[in-house]
Amino acid sequence: MIEFRTFQNADLPTLAELWCIHHATSRQPPMVNPTVFEQAVASRLFFDASRLLVAVNNGHPVAWCQWFAGDDAVASLVAICFATDAIGTQAATGLLALVERDARAAGMTE
């Protein structure tokens, strides 16, 4: 069963792996490892762990997304990566619904 939660530090290796799997479907896989992912995303000043959402199946992350809230009440989905199987696709669909709900709850109008 797919469950949804916010980012946890222990997710870094799997989120970096999902980034590579997701992008490998359309181009050469990017060279992203947990250290690069942490430096590019998790250690930045703009990072908000409550807006990096993770879909977990049987305790293992299968999809993730990150969104930002703009000053103009516009939410932006800046990344969504998921396993390329049916579970990953289902998880990504669930994450999109969750982002929409959370964005509305945060006062975003678009």
Secondary structure as GFF3:
##gff-version 3
##sequence-region A 1 110
A	DSSP	beta_strand	2	6	.	.	.	ID=ss1
A	DSSP	three_ten_helix	9	11	.	.	.	ID=ss2
A	DSSP	alpha_helix	12	24	.	.	.	ID=ss3
A	DSSP	alpha_helix	34	37	.	.	.	ID=ss4
A	DSSP	pi_helix	38	42	.	.	.	ID=ss5
A	DSSP	three_ten_helix	49	51	.	.	.	ID=ss6
A	DSSP	beta_strand	52	57	.	.	.	ID=ss7
A	DSSP	beta_strand	60	69	.	.	.	ID=ss8
A	DSSP	beta_strand	75	82	.	.	.	ID=ss9
A	DSSP	alpha_helix	86	105	.	.	.	ID=ss10
###
